[in-house]
Amino acid sequence: MIRRTLIAALATATVSASALAQGYPDHPVRLIVPYAPGGSADIVARLISDEWGKALGKPLVVENKAGAGGNLGVAEVAKAAGDGYTVGLQTVSLAINPALTPRMPYDTLKDLAPVGMVASSQHVLVVNENVPAKTVKDLVALAKRQPGKLSYASAGTGSTFHMAAELFKAVAGVSIVHIPYRGGGPALSDTIGGQTEMAFPVLSAAQGHVQSGRLRALGVTGPRRSPLMPNVPTIAEAGVPGYSFETWFMVFVPSGTPKPVVDKLNATLNAVLATPTVKDRMAKEGFDASPSTPAAARARLEKELPQWAKLVKERGITAD
């Protein structure tokens, strides 16, 4: 009797979830970006939101909920109803922040359900024009001759600028001082001005400064050269084998969101990412469209959470 009751309840739940997906969405969907307007996550969200809304049949409204290094906006998604009407978009910080924040306002794997990957973006190691290093090998040699004398600017503790640099220090075996700023703009300004010797900004932020000659690009951080800077080698090929860093962007919903709703969000998102219009727009901004399944996105999170926790512990990195 109990077994028949459980089977009936499961069947009813499955039918209800399917019915929800068929009628979903019947009103606009919130797409929460946990940073202020103008940053890379905001740019990615706005590159896909219009077309994704058309594919779903209802608008996706981008809402910026900045604070606590991205944790504030992500927590809002984690605590929302699992009905598919609150969706989040976060960077690789989704995997980094738990290692930096002693008391997280959510559990990344328990409270969030990945919908899929959206895009990836490389960073680039740049130095100001007064730094004598012309190559990555030159810079590593300079840093080893003068341990603790060189410095790099970041967009803040825990930012992708910061983590790309700390990974570089770990793999290259060099000591370079971290100077955190409140945002990527001030970090690049002071690197250009000579207050710091180097930085690891995203490609799109550095491109204009490199073209003008105010900054010298020594290597891109990803596994392959970038079309935005085709003549700049990867850091791995330029002298630090084994180094690779990319910022990725993932869409997620609250855990407990019905699978048919997650699947519909994933299918429409992937369809949008495959369109030439969206792919071209992303490429011009330095992003590579990266569609995936929900399972693949979750697997990436499960893999990277302990990797970043290990680096943070080994480097003694603490939040501001």
C-alpha positions in Angstrom: 0.0 0.0 0.0 2.8 2.4 1.0 4.7 1.5 -2.2 1.7 2.1 -4.4 1.2 5.5 -2.7 4.8 6.5 -3.3 4.6 5.4 -6.9 1.4 7.4 -7.4 3.0 10.5 -5.7 6.1 10.3 -8.0 3.9 9.9 -11.1 1.9 12.9 -10.1 5.0 15.0 -9.4 6.4 14.0 -12.8 3.2 15.0 -14.6 3.1 18.3 -12.7 6.8 19.1 -13.6 6.1 18.3 -17.3 3.0 20.4 -17.3 5.0 23.3 -15.7 7.6 23.0 -18.4 5.0 23.1 -21.2 3.6 26.3 -19.9 6.9 27.8 -18.9 7.5 30.6 -19.0 4.3 32.5 -18.8 5.8 35.8 -17.6 9.3 37.5 -17.7 12.3 35.7 -16.2 14.8 37.5 -14.0 18.5 37.0 -15.0 20.5 38.1 -12.0 24.1 39.2 -12.5 26.0 39.5 -9.1 28.1 42.5 -10.2 27.6 46.1 -11.2 26.8 47.0 -14.9 29.7 47.1 -17.3 31.7 44.2 -16.0 32.4 41.0 -18.0 29.5 39.0 -16.4 27.1 41.9 -17.2 28.3 42.1 -20.8 27.8 38.4 -21.3 24.3 38.5 -19.8 23.3 41.4 -22.1 24.8 39.7 -25.1 22.5 36.7 -24.7 19.4 38.0 -22.8 17.4 39.4 -25.8 17.9 36.4 -28.0 17.4 33.9 -25.1 14.2 35.7 -24.2 12.9 35.3 -27.8 13.8 31.6 -27.7 11.9 31.2 -24.4 8.9 33.3 -25.5 9.2 35.7 -22.7 11.7 38.5 -21.9 14.8 37.9 -19.7 15.3 40.9 -17.6 18.9 41.5 -16.5 19.1 42.6 -12.8 22.5 43.7 -11.3 22.8 42.6 -7.7 26.3 43.5 -6.7 28.0 43.0 -3.4 30.2 40.6 -1.3 32.4 39.7 -4.3 29.4 38.3 -6.2 28.0 36.3 -3.2 25.1 38.6 -2.6 23.5 38.1 -6.0 24.2 34.4 -6.1 22.6 34.0 -2.6 19.5 35.7 -3.9 19.2 33.1 -6.6 19.9 30.3 -4.2 17.1 31.4 -1.9 14.5 32.1 -4.7 11.7 29.8 -5.5 12.7 26.9 -7.8 10.2 27.7 -10.5 12.5 28.9 -13.3 11.7 32.5 -13.0 15.0 33.5 -11.2 18.1 32.6 -13.0 21.7 33.6 -12.2 24.8 34.1 -14.3 28.2 34.0 -12.5 31.9 33.7 -13.5 34.5 31.3 -12.3 34.2 33.1 -9.0 31.4 30.6 -8.3 34.1 28.0 -7.8 36.6 30.4 -6.1 34.5 32.3 -3.6 33.8 29.3 -1.2 37.5 29.1 -0.5 37.8 32.8 0.3 34.6 33.3 2.3 34.5 31.6 5.8 30.7 31.9 6.1 29.1 31.5 2.7 25.4 32.5 2.5 24.7 29.5 0.3 26.1 26.0 -0.4 27.3 26.0 -4.1 26.6 22.4 -4.8 23.5 21.9 -2.6 21.6 25.2 -3.2 22.3 25.7 -6.9 21.5 23.7 -10.0 23.7 24.5 -13.1 21.8 25.1 -16.3 24.9 25.2 -18.5 28.1 27.0 -19.5 27.7 30.2 -21.5 31.2 31.4 -22.5 34.8 31.6 -21.6 37.3 34.4 -21.8 41.1 34.7 -21.6 43.2 37.1 -19.6 46.5 38.5 -20.7 49.7 39.2 -18.8 50.7 42.8 -19.5 53.5 45.0 -18.3 54.0 48.8 -18.5 56.4 50.2 -21.0 59.2 50.8 -18.4 59.5 47.1 -17.5 62.6 45.7 -19.3 61.0 42.2 -19.8 60.0 41.6 -23.4 58.9 38.0 -23.0 57.4 35.8 -20.3 60.7 34.2 -19.8 62.3 37.6 -19.3 59.7 38.5 -16.7 60.2 35.2 -14.8 63.9 35.7 -14.8 63.5 39.3 -13.6 61.2 38.2 -10.8 63.6 35.4 -9.7 66.5 37.9 -9.6 64.4 40.3 -7.5 62.0 38.3 -5.4 59.3 40.4 -3.8 60.4 43.6 -5.7 57.9 43.4 -8.6 54.2 44.0 -8.1 51.0 43.3 -9.9 47.6 45.1 -9.8 44.3 43.2 -9.5 40.7 44.2 -9.6 40.4 43.1 -5.9 41.1 40.1 -3.7 39.5 37.0 -5.2 38.9 38.7 -8.6 39.9 36.8 -11.7 42.8 39.2 -12.2 44.0 38.2 -8.8 43.6 34.4 -9.2 45.2 34.4 -12.7 48.2 36.1 -11.2 48.4 33.8 -8.1 48.2 30.7 -10.3 51.0 32.2 -12.5 53.2 32.8 -9.4 52.6 29.2 -8.2 53.4 27.5 -11.5 56.3 29.8 -12.4 57.7 29.7 -8.9 58.1 33.5 -8.5 57.4 36.0 -5.7 55.5 39.1 -6.9 53.6 41.4 -4.6 49.8 41.7 -4.9 48.3 45.2 -5.0 44.5 45.0 -4.9 42.3 47.8 -6.4 38.6 48.4 -6.4 38.0 47.4 -10.0 39.8 46.6 -13.2 39.9 50.2 -14.5 42.0 51.6 -11.6 44.2 48.5 -11.7 45.1 49.0 -15.3 45.5 52.8 -14.9 48.1 52.3 -12.2 49.9 49.6 -14.2 50.1 52.0 -17.2 51.3 54.8 -14.8 54.0 52.6 -13.4 52.7 52.3 -9.8 52.7 48.5 -10.5 54.7 46.6 -13.0 52.1 44.2 -14.4 48.5 43.0 -14.4 46.4 40.1 -15.7 43.3 41.8 -17.2 40.7 40.2 -19.5 41.7 40.6 -23.1 39.0 43.0 -24.1 40.0 45.4 -21.3 43.6 45.4 -22.3 43.4 45.4 -26.0 43.2 49.1 -26.6 46.1 49.8 -24.2 48.2 47.2 -25.9 47.4 48.6 -29.4 48.4 52.1 -28.2 51.7 50.9 -26.8 50.9 51.9 -23.2 51.0 48.3 -22.2 53.1 45.4 -23.5 51.3 42.0 -23.8 53.6 39.1 -22.9 51.2 36.1 -23.0 47.6 35.1 -23.0 46.4 32.9 -20.1 44.4 30.3 -21.9 45.3 27.0 -23.7 45.4 28.6 -27.1 46.2 31.9 -28.8 43.4 34.4 -29.1 42.0 35.9 -32.3 42.0 39.3 -30.5 45.8 39.1 -30.1 47.0 36.4 -32.6 50.7 37.4 -32.3 50.8 37.0 -28.5 51.8 33.5 -27.4 50.1 31.6 -24.6 51.9 31.9 -21.3 52.5 28.1 -21.4 54.2 28.2 -24.8 56.1 31.4 -23.8 58.0 29.9 -20.9 55.6 28.6 -18.1 54.5 25.1 -19.2 51.4 23.8 -17.4 49.9 27.3 -16.8 46.3 27.8 -18.0 43.6 30.1 -16.8 40.3 31.1 -18.3 37.3 33.0 -16.9 34.2 31.0 -17.5 30.5 32.0 -17.2 27.8 29.7 -16.0 24.0 30.0 -15.7 22.2 28.3 -12.8 18.9 28.2 -11.0 17.9 27.3 -7.4 18.2 23.6 -6.6 14.8 21.9 -6.7 13.9 23.6 -10.0 12.0 20.9 -12.0 14.3 19.0 -14.5 12.0 19.8 -17.4 12.3 23.5 -16.7 16.1 23.2 -16.4 16.2 21.2 -19.7 14.1 23.9 -21.4 16.4 26.7 -20.2 19.4 24.7 -21.3 18.1 23.8 -24.8 17.1 27.4 -25.5 20.4 28.8 -24.2 22.4 26.4 -26.3 20.4 27.2 -29.3 21.1 30.9 -28.8 24.8 30.3 -28.3 24.9 28.5 -31.6 23.5 31.4 -33.6 26.1 33.2 -35.8 24.8 36.6 -34.5 25.5 35.8 -30.8 28.8 34.0 -31.5 30.1 36.9 -33.5 29.0 39.5 -30.9 30.8 37.4 -28.2 33.9 37.0 -30.3 34.2 40.8 -30.8 34.1 41.2 -27.0 36.7 38.5 -26.5 34.4 35.7 -25.4 34.1 32.2 -26.8 30.5 30.7 -26.7 30.7 27.5 -24.7 27.4 25.6 -24.7 27.1 22.5 -22.5 24.7 20.2 -20.7 23.7 20.8 -17.1 25.6 17.7 -16.1 28.8 19.0 -17.7 28.5 22.4 -16.0 28.0 20.7 -12.6 31.0 18.4 -13.3 33.1 21.5 -13.9 32.1 23.0 -10.6 32.8 19.8 -8.7 36.2 19.6 -10.3 37.2 23.2 -9.8 36.0 23.8 -6.2 38.7 21.7 -4.6 41.3 23.0 -7.0 40.8 26.6 -6.1 40.5 25.7 -2.4 43.9 24.1 -2.6 45.5 27.1 -4.3 43.9 29.6 -1.9 45.2 27.6 1.1 48.7 27.1 -0.4 49.1 30.8 -1.3 47.6 32.0 2.0 45.0 34.1 0.2 42.4 35.7 2.4 39.4 37.9 1.6 39.5 41.7 2.1 
